[in-house]
Structure formats: C-alpha cells, structure tokens
Amino acid sequence: MESPSIGDSVTARMIPRHSSLDSFGAMKVSLLVNLASIRVSKAELRQRVMLPKYLRIAIRDCILRKDDSFAASSSVAPPLDNALTPEVPLMVFVNPKSGGRQGPLIKERLQNLISEEQVFDLTEVKPNEFIRYGLGCLEALASRGDECAKEIREKMRIVVAGGDGTVGWVLGCLGELNLQNRLPVPPVSIMPLGTGNDLSRSFGWGGSFPFAWKSAIKRTLHRASVAPISRLDSWNILITMPSGEIVDPPYSLKATQECYIDQGLEIEGEMPPSTNGYEGVFYNYFSIGMDAQVAYGFHHLRNEKPYLANGPIANKIIYSGYGCSQGWFLTHCINDPGLRGLKNIMTLHIKKLDSSEWEKVPVPKSVRAVVALNLHSYGSGRNPWGNLKQDYLEKRGFVEAQADDGLLEIFGLKQGWHASFVMVELISAKHIAQAAAIRLEIRGGDWKDAFMQMDGEPWKQPMTRDYSTFVDIKRVPHQSLVVKGD
C-alpha cells in the first residue's frame, strides 16, 4: 500500500509452456467466448432479477422516509402467490464519480433494463441506508408473513458499479449485517468503472468496462445472477494518533472513540497524552509511502479537474505523470537522506498465523513504499508479490498467497525504477513478511506527513515530532462474499 534480482530464478515470471497449460488456456478462452456470446433478452432478464412492483415501491419509500417499519405499518399488499418472486433478485449501486465518470449513463441504462427502484445512485442513497431501511423493509414484511419478501431477502445479490473504493465501501456496510446477526449477507458482483479495478480483476469481472457497454450491462447482470460465490478476507485498520484530525479522510475511514495501544509492545517514540482514532476496513491492500503520495496527488487532481480524468486511458497517463513529478524517480531526497526511506520513520511488528506473539521485522533502508496485500492484483492487475517457487517459500517460511488464507503479504518498493520493473513483472517486489496482524509505529522527525491509502483511497496522515502514531491491522472475523465473474 525480498528483493531478488531480475535474473533470480526464484521469482522470474518466465513460465515454460506445457501442453496441459495450453489446453487449459484454450478451454478458458472458449468459456469466455461463450459467456460473451450469451444473448439475454430484456424480458428474460427482468423475469429473473426484477422485484415485484409492490416491494420495489415499499423499499423505496422506507429509504426515502428513513423508516424501516413504514412498510410493515402500511397497507402494502403482497401478491396472491409466489409467481412474481424473481429467481435471483438483484439490487445495483452506481458511483457516478468512479473512473471516467460514466456512472450516470450506466445508471440510466440499468434503470431501463430492470427498474428505477432497484438501481441506487451512491451520491443519493448510501449503502448503509439501503441496508438499514431497504433490507429492514423486507425483514419487516417477512416477519408479517410475506413469503415473497422473505424469499427475496434470502436470495438477494448486490451489483456494484464503481472502482475498488466503492466496492470496498459496499462490502464494509454489508459486513455490519454479521455483527447485527441479520443473515444471510448478500454476495457482491462488480461492474468495473474505476482506474485500477484490482478487486474486479481478482474475481473475474475484468479490468475495465467494455466500450460496447450497453450490451455488456445485460451480460453482466446475467452473470451476476448465475455465477458461483467465493470468499474474501477483509481487514480492519485502526489508526491511533495524537490529538488532531485527518483532513478530508476517505469515506472508508471513520472517526472512532475506540483507541487502544497494545502495552505488550515496546514503544520506540513517546506516548501521546491524548489520542484520536480512525477506523476502516480494506479488502485488497493498505500502503504507506511514495505510492500513496502519487495516488493522493492524482485523487485530488481528479476531484478538482474532473474533465481531465475522463476515461481509463487518460487516468493512467495522468497517474504516470504524477509518478514522475512526486519524486518517485528523480528526487530531492538525494540531498536529504533523512527523508529518503520509510525506515527513518516507521517500526514494523507482525503476528504470524496461529501465533499470539509480536515479532519485530526490519524495514529495508532502501524501501520508500510498504504495501500489505491481500489479493494477487495491485496497480491495475500486477502481481508484485510474484508466483514464488516452493523452495523459496520454504526457505523464507512463506506459504502460497490466497485471498482467504488469513494472511497479508507485506512487500516494499524502492525508487520508481524498481517499482517500474516490478509493475511490468520482470522482478518481484522486496519481500518483507507474511502476517496475520500488523502494527506500525510512525514517528515524525523531519517528516510532517505520511501518505497512506487503502484500496485506492489515499489520505495525508499528519505526524508530529514529539509523539508516535500507531496503525493496527487485523483480520475481520467474518469473510465477505463475492460473486466470481469468470
């Protein structure tokens, strides 16, 4: 959010072709062609996913009134039989600000395909509002004996049209259902509208939405209703900082009063006399350092001048430009070694799987970005951790990385040239550790701010010279459910 050389056979990406792999590749291509050629009529799609009108209206009214008991206390009339119950009811969230800002057009197309009441603009209806009042409406009706509402609540799936941050936002809100014991939790499908779309890539929904998006929407909705469900680890992050606040934090990071500092760990800096806390959840990665600083600059430019970032290609060009301008390649840090590496401001502790003991892990002095990665996709589909050979895994005490193994892969990126070789997969990143829990202690010194990001949502973390800031990361007990697009 390691460092074998380019020629190291341990991490090289040059994999020999075998007939069995060729056959598998041919089968996969054939399957994708078949999926792409599926023709689904609007009538068939509606019959499969559209809610009965009386429930669509009831859900809409409960959300507008912010009253989940409104439907149960009103004269909502259920159907005479279950004929109107859809096979796989879908609800869709659209972020009109994601990626190239194609959201409004896609929202209009979605509303035309299924129904206006089943498509929510995230600038108007937040996912937590839908969960509290929309799902609450169905649950209230089901408790009154409405079998149609009960079945729809049990079989519902969610489609998110947006980038990684949007998908994470929705997944995080759905995760609250576990804490409230409101089961089942609806699984999530993805329409990739963001810039990187690493969550989408990891679960087979692609790296960008097709240019022929009108026909692609129908196919995506069909796949969302029939594809299998997989599991995904999610990770809680708690930032405990000296009194103050983060300016303009991402929506995935909320202020909290539940701050704690593990007294079982040695503190290298000074304990702050009073603290503020921020808490959030991420699904793919958390990072600190230069990569987050580049993302922060791009994020603010896109918000200030949205006409510049009007598509995935334009976004990537602008992003690359920021990589050069922020000191990732040629840097003023050459004349100030105290600002060069994260080792100067950060102490890293980890817990290994099935261990309760903290272990201090050295941060390589050359590293200028540290990333804790959950999936195999980072930076628009790259795999910086690498496809490591078994002997190397055993030598380092690693296991093969999976999205649901309860582990984060921690790696480092040096200067921009090293990151560039990693991103084109000529080498792997600087392997640091695998961890089931992470603690970062960040000290100010000559640094006034540290840049951080999680799942593509960056922020500027203030630091002080006198007191430390702590970042604690641990796995959320309940896994998220994601529909596999492939």
Summary of the structure (lengths in Angstrom):
residues: 486
radius of gyration: 23.6
end to end distance: 26.4
largest distance: 77.7
contacts: 1615
relative contact order: 0.16
helix: 36%
strand: 22%
